């Protein structure tokens, strides 16, 4: 029964991605990387599927997804940069942004610096929060955009390729997205460990 509802929902997203085209991808990815709890797993795989069927250009779809993701991250960054923690916590609760989640992400960024922005995009649940501590810490904007582009870009490419090769199959998309998320998390931890060891060696 649940699987049927998932299939219906994914089909709805596919139809709307096709209807609104690249603008739709960009807008939905903007939402998912900003304040709205909208998972990228239901945007980029359908775009990949449409690319496989010839209804979209995969490179334009990737560009639209990455552009929307970066703009959404910048939106969060500047919210935190100009309005501060109190504003984020006051209004963020309406968009499932909790004080505990924000605090954990802040600690992560403080401990690991700019590389933490890249790693944060590879960790489920952290993606929604990662731009806020960067803005609160007033991270260099060029570095923020670079690491955001690297982290979100990697995730977007993987999701799009899953949709491209798996097709319009909600269960398989869910399965492979989950496997990819675990693999990225493991890879991110390896990168972080190497980064920490190298930094200690240079101290």
N, C-alpha and C positions, 0 to 999 in steps of 0.2 A: 504493500500500500504506500509506504513512504517513498519507495523507489519510483512509483508512478507519479507522485507529486513532484519529485525531483526532476524527472524527465519532462513533465509539463512545464516546470519553471525554466529549465534550461532551454527548451524549445521557444518559450516566450522571449528569453534573452536573445537567442539566435535571431529570431525574427526582427527584434528591435535593433539589434546591431546591424543587421542587413538594411533595415528601413532607414536608419539615421546615418549609416555609413561610418566613415572615419571620424566625423564629428561626434557621433554617438560613443565611439570607443574612447575618444579623448575626454568627453564629459564624464563618463562613468569611471574612468581611471582617475580623473581629478577628484571625484567624490570619494573613491576608495582610499586614496592616499592623503585625504584631508580629514575632515571631521565626521564624515558620514560612514557608518559601518557597512560598507558595501564591498564584499570580497572580490578581489581580482580574478579568483578562480572561476567566476561565472561570467567574466567579460572576455578575457584573452583566449581561452580555449575555443569558444564559439567563433571568434575572429579567425583563429587558425583553421577551424573547420570550413568556414566560408572561403578562406584562401585556397584550401585544398580543392574545393568544388569550382574554383575559378570565378567566384562572385566578388572576391576582394583580392587586392595585391598584398602579399604578406609583408613586404617591406613598408608599404604605406600604413598597414595595420600596426606594425611594430612601432613605427614613428609616432603614430597617433597615440598609442598606449603609453609610450615613454614620455611624450610631451605632456599628456594629461597627468601622469604620475608626478613628474617634476613640478608642474604648476601647482598641484595639490599640496605637495611637500613644501613648496615655497610659501603657499598660503598659510600653512601652519607655522612655518618658521617666522614669518613677519607678524603673525598674531602674537606669538610668544615674545618676539623681539620688542614690539612696540607697546603691547598691552599687559604683559607680565603674567606671573603665575596665578594671581588672584582671579584675574579675568578668565583664564583657561579653566580653572577649577569651578568657578561660579557657573559658567555657561556650558562647560564641557560635559557636565553630568547629564545633560539632555541628549548627548550623543554618545553615551556609554564611556566617557573619559573619566576614569576614577583617579582619586588622589594617590591611591596605592600604585596603580599602573604607571602614572606619571613619575612618581618617586623612584620606582624601580628602573625606569628608563633613564632618568637623570643620573642615578648612581652608575649605571652601565656606561653612559657617555663620559662621566667624570673620571671613571677608572681607565677607560680605554681610548679616550680622545676621539680624533676624527675617524679613525678606522672603525670605531664603534658605530658610526652612522652607516657605513657599508655593511657591517655584520648585522646591524639591527634590521635591515631590509630582508635578511635571510631567516629571521626568527619570527614565527607566527605570533600574532598579537602585538609584537613590538612595532610592527610596521605602522600601525595607526598612531603611535606615540613618538616615534623616533625624531620627528622634526621639531617637536616642542622643546625638549632640552637643548637642542642645537641653537634654537632661537633665544632661549633664556640665557644660554652661555655666550651668546653673540659670536658664534663660530664664524670664521672667515667665510663669506658668502661663496666665493669661488670654490673653496674646498668642499663646502657643504653640497653645492650643486654637483661637483665631480663625484663625490662618494655616493650621493643619492642616485645619480645617473648610473653608476657602476652597479650598485646593489639592486635597485629596482629594475634596471635594464636586464640583468641576468635572470631575475625572476620572471619578467615579462616574456623574454625569449623562450624560456623553458615551458611556460604555460601555453604559449602560442603554438609551439612545436607539438605539445601533447595533443592539442585540438586538431592540429594538421594531420597527425598520423593516426590518432584514435578515432576521430570523427565525432559525430553527434551522439555520443554514448555517455550519458551522465554518470553511470556507475564506474566505467573505465576512467573517465576524466577525474572523478573523485579519487579513485584508487591511485592513479599515477601522479596526481597532484600531491597526494599525501606522501607517497614514496619520495617524490622530488623534494618536498619540504624537509623530510628527515635527512636526505642526502645533503641538502644545502646547509642545514643546521650543523651537521657533522663537519662539512667542509669549512664552514665559518668558524667553528671552534678550533679547527686545526690552524687556520690562518691566524686567528687571534693568539693562539699559543705560541706560534712562531714569532709573531710580532712582539709579544711580551718578552720572550726569551732574547730576542735580538736587542730590544730596548734595554734590558738589564745588562746585557753584555757590553753595551756601549756606554753605560753609566760609569 
